[in-house]
Amino acid sequence: MNNLEILKKKDEGKQIALGTSKTNYNDPRISVAWCKRNEVRVEKVFPKTLLSKFLWAMYTDADYEF
């Protein structure tokens, strides 16, 4: 493998790890509340597939605390 291939594989691995942690470890209510408090569109934080999975979390108030 050359250096370019190694860097590409390393970069691809970062995306996998980030997606896994968003799905399995982070409470989506915390992210939704943060987005509401800071006027950030939730679509910027979650991809469409996770938005459909976390519909229940979209009803979280901006003042939600874990």
C-alpha positions as CSV (number, residue, x, y, z in Angstrom):
1,M,0.0,0.0,0.0
2,N,1.3,3.4,-0.8
3,N,1.0,6.5,1.4
4,L,-2.0,7.9,-0.4
5,E,-4.0,4.6,0.1
6,I,-3.0,4.5,3.8
7,L,-4.2,8.1,4.3
8,K,-7.5,7.4,2.5
9,K,-8.1,4.3,4.7
10,K,-7.3,6.3,7.8
11,D,-9.7,9.0,6.8
12,E,-12.5,6.5,6.0
13,G,-12.1,5.0,9.4
14,K,-12.7,8.3,11.1
15,Q,-16.2,8.5,9.6
16,I,-17.1,5.0,10.8
17,A,-16.1,5.7,14.4
18,L,-17.9,9.0,14.5
19,G,-21.1,7.5,13.2
20,T,-21.0,4.7,15.6
21,S,-20.6,6.9,18.6
22,K,-23.5,9.2,17.5
23,T,-25.7,6.1,17.2
24,N,-24.7,4.1,20.2
25,Y,-23.2,6.3,22.9
26,N,-24.7,9.8,22.7
27,D,-28.1,10.6,24.0
28,P,-29.8,12.4,21.0
29,R,-31.8,14.6,23.4
30,I,-28.6,16.3,24.5
31,S,-27.7,17.1,20.9
32,V,-31.2,18.3,20.0
33,A,-31.4,20.5,23.1
34,W,-27.9,22.0,22.2
35,C,-29.1,22.7,18.6
36,K,-32.2,24.4,19.8
37,R,-30.3,26.6,22.3
38,N,-27.7,27.6,19.8
39,E,-30.0,27.9,16.8
40,V,-28.3,25.2,14.8
41,R,-30.3,23.1,12.4
42,V,-30.4,19.5,13.7
43,E,-29.7,18.3,10.1
44,K,-26.2,19.7,10.5
45,V,-25.6,17.3,13.4
46,F,-27.5,14.1,12.4
47,P,-27.7,12.5,8.9
48,K,-31.1,11.8,7.5
49,T,-31.0,8.1,8.6
50,L,-30.4,9.1,12.2
51,L,-33.0,11.8,12.1
52,S,-35.7,9.2,11.2
53,K,-34.4,6.9,14.0
54,F,-34.4,9.7,16.6
55,L,-37.8,11.4,15.8
56,W,-38.8,10.9,19.5
57,A,-35.8,13.1,20.6
58,M,-36.9,16.1,18.4
59,Y,-39.6,16.9,21.0
60,T,-36.9,17.7,23.6
61,D,-37.0,21.2,25.0
62,A,-34.0,23.6,24.7
63,D,-33.5,23.6,28.4
64,Y,-33.2,19.8,28.7
65,E,-30.4,18.6,31.0
66,F,-29.1,15.1,31.4
